[in-house]
């Protein structure tokens, strides 16, 4: 009888320790999930950042450089493997259709394999200039883009250098002026 009591006590203690450890693991997983979900939200390019020089061409063969960017242009970086990009691209396309100034004030950069990027290019090309490049491409390097989707407005300073003027773009807000 004493052995049964000792055995039951040990089993009870083991279950209590197991429960405490399980609750701790669940708490840590929730913290990590919150951290990971927050990684795609904050802007990665600070306002005022000077954009490095670049020279590239669009999928239509148009030459594009930092000196040829229109003032108050919207630049968006997408990646075919990015889940949030798949929902942001349609919103960007709708926003781009309504933006005064049209294609000259818009640029979409699709970072990834050209075959995988084809779907995004098909959606984006009717409303914006599109560049497809790898993560070390001219635009990704000039903007120092590290996360997707990234949307920024750029403008030129008095000395002609291209800088980020806004790093938060509300695609759900109706466009009235740029």
HUBELBEL-V248664 format. One record per residue. N is the residue number from 1. RES is the residue in one letter. PHI is phi in degrees with one decimal (NA if undefined). Layout:
# HUBELBEL-V248664
{{N RES PHI} {N RES PHI}}
This chain:
# HUBELBEL-V248664
{{1 X NA} {2 X -64.5} {3 X -65.4} {4 X -63.9} {5 X -64.1} {6 X -64.0} {7 X -62.3} {8 X -65.6} {9 X -64.8} {10 X -63.4} {11 X -62.7} {12 X -62.5} {13 X -65.1} {14 X -59.9} {15 X -64.2} {16 X -64.6} {17 X -63.6} {18 X -60.0} {19 X -63.3} {20 X -62.1} {21 X -64.4} {22 X -63.5} {23 X -61.9} {24 X -63.3} {25 X -64.8} {26 X -62.6} {27 X -61.2} {28 X -63.4} {29 X -62.7} {30 X -64.1} {31 X -61.0} {32 X -66.3} {33 X -62.5} {34 X -63.2} {35 X -64.4} {36 X -67.0} {37 X -68.6} {38 X -80.8} {39 X -69.2} {40 X -85.7} {41 X -83.1} {42 X -70.5} {43 X -63.0} {44 X -107.5} {45 X -114.1} {46 X -71.2} {47 X -62.4} {48 X 92.7} {49 X -64.9} {50 X -78.4} {51 X -87.2} {52 X -66.9} {53 X -68.8} {54 X -151.7} {55 X -144.5} {56 X -153.4} {57 X -137.2} {58 X -80.1} {59 X -66.0} {60 X -90.6} {61 X 87.4} {62 X -75.3} {63 X -71.4} {64 X -138.5} {65 X -141.2} {66 X -59.5} {67 X -73.4} {68 X -97.8} {69 X -75.1} {70 X -70.5} {71 X -64.7} {72 X 58.6} {73 X -92.1} {74 X -103.0} {75 X -119.2} {76 X -125.4} {77 X -113.6} {78 X -128.7} {79 X -136.0} {80 X -59.5} {81 X -86.4} {82 X -96.3} {83 X -59.1} {84 X -61.5} {85 X -64.2} {86 X -64.3} {87 X -93.2} {88 X -78.7} {89 X -57.0} {90 X -61.4} {91 X -66.6} {92 X -63.9} {93 X -60.8} {94 X -62.7} {95 X -61.8} {96 X -63.4} {97 X -62.1} {98 X -97.6} {99 X -73.6} {100 X -61.2} {101 X 100.2} {102 X 60.1} {103 X -57.4} {104 X -65.1} {105 X -108.6} {106 X -131.1} {107 X -147.9} {108 X -115.8} {109 X -112.3} {110 X -104.0} {111 X -100.1} {112 X 154.7} {113 X -64.2} {114 X -55.7} {115 X -65.5} {116 X -70.3} {117 X -78.4} {118 X -54.9} {119 X -63.2} {120 X -63.9} {121 X -60.4} {122 X -60.5} {123 X -74.7} {124 X -83.5} {125 X -58.5} {126 X -66.5} {127 X -118.1} {128 X -149.5} {129 X -72.2} {130 X -128.3} {131 X -120.3} {132 X -111.6} {133 X -152.5} {134 X -88.1} {135 X -64.8} {136 X -102.7} {137 X -68.3} {138 X -58.6} {139 X -75.4} {140 X -59.9} {141 X -71.6} {142 X -62.6} {143 X -88.0} {144 X 54.5} {145 X -75.1} {146 X -123.6} {147 X -136.5} {148 X -133.2} {149 X -75.4} {150 X -126.1} {151 X -125.7} {152 X -139.1} {153 X -100.7} {154 X -125.4} {155 X -148.8} {156 X -106.4} {157 X -79.5} {158 X -58.6} {159 X -83.6} {160 X 89.1} {161 X -77.7} {162 X -83.3} {163 X -135.3} {164 X -76.6} {165 X -103.8} {166 X -155.1} {167 X -117.5} {168 X -130.0} {169 X -124.1} {170 X -89.4} {171 X -72.0} {172 X -85.4} {173 X -82.6} {174 X -59.9} {175 X -87.5} {176 X -116.3} {177 X -138.3} {178 X -81.0}}
